[in-house]
Amino acid sequence: MEWMTAPFEVTFVQRALWGGVLVSAICALAGTWVVLRGMAFLGDAMSHGLLPGVALSALFGGNLLVGAVASAAVMTAGVTVLGRTRRLSQDTGIGLLFVGMLSLGVIIVSRSQSFAVDLTGFLFGDVLAVRQQDLFLLAAALCVALLVSVLGHRAFLALAFDTRKAQTLGLRPRLAHAVLLGLLGLAIVASFHIVGTLLVLGLLIAPPAAALPWAGSVHGVMVRAALIGAAATFGGLLLSWHLGTAAGATVSGLAVSLFFLSHLAAGLRHRAARPSPVPAPAPALRAH
């Protein structure tokens, strides 16, 4: 058992584990709605849309988290405004914002005369560089995500399954959609330092999607998704330590692998539970 416990005796690996567990819980709260509403493309666009704010913060020596929050706010407001334009489909608006923000970020980086902006860290994260203050920020973000999820659960649920019913019930679907975008932005901002923007969807989508066949309620999906994300974090850090691979990518890749294993097991369970066809009774022999 020493091979399993040895990595976690190191302080920075312990912080990485706690950071991954907190991020998994945040992503479970937001990612469940992303999976239920089919918003994966939006999540991808928002994660890449952080680049301008992060690049500007890095260039001027500011806090990267503040830059990420600013970019997430711009993306959230842009998606909300364009979503109300009837002449433009939501996917088109999201795609335009995605390309526009990413292009702006690359332009900012290209104008830099130095390598002040660590694009590798931004794209792929650095889970082993999690600091004590990062854990406090992640814990605060988790509390905010829990509060938003509890207060907005009824509106989010109606929005996920029937927007017109949400309007009829007076749940203000537009406001609920904007708040849900804010929750998604919070999860992405909290996660990008851990696994990077290219890999954040691994923790945001894979655990809730893996939990979906095994849960009978939204709360059940969230709880199972948080556990799956925590398991992916633990297993990913363990594999990364022994195999010498990139920690964030290993965590994200393991989360996706657990998704495929979950759906394979669910398919086998469904096949085993399917009643076998009852053979037709043999025709009675005629007496001659």
FENZI-V92225 format. One line per field, one symbol per residue. phi: phi as a letter, one per 20 degrees, with the letter a starting at -180 (. if undefined). psi: psi as a letter, one per 30 degrees, with the letter a starting at -180 (. if undefined). A space follows every 50 residues. Layout:
phi=???
psi=???
//
This chain:
phi=.ffeegfeeefffffffffffffffffffeffffffemdfffffffffff ggfffffffdmeeffffffffffffffffffffeeffcfffffffffgff ffffffffffefebdfeefffffdmbffdfdfffffffffffffffffff fdgfffffffdafffffffmelgfffffffffffffffffeffecnffdf fgefdgffffegfdcdbffffffffffffffffffffffffeemefffff ffffffffffffffffffffffeffffffffffffeed
psi=fefefeegfkefeeeeeeeeeeeeeeeeeefeeeeefhgeeeeeeeefff eeeeeeeeeggakeeeeeeeeeeeeeeeeeefffjffkleeeeeeeeeee eeeeeeeeeffkgahfjjeeeeefliffgklefeeeeeeeeeeeeeeeee egeeeeeeeefjeeeeeefhgieeeeeeeeeeeeeeeeeffffefleffe fefeeeeeeefefgkgleeeeeeeeeeeeeeeeeeeeeeeeffhlkeeee eeeeeeeeeeeeeeeeeeeeeefkkkkkkkkkkkkkk.
//
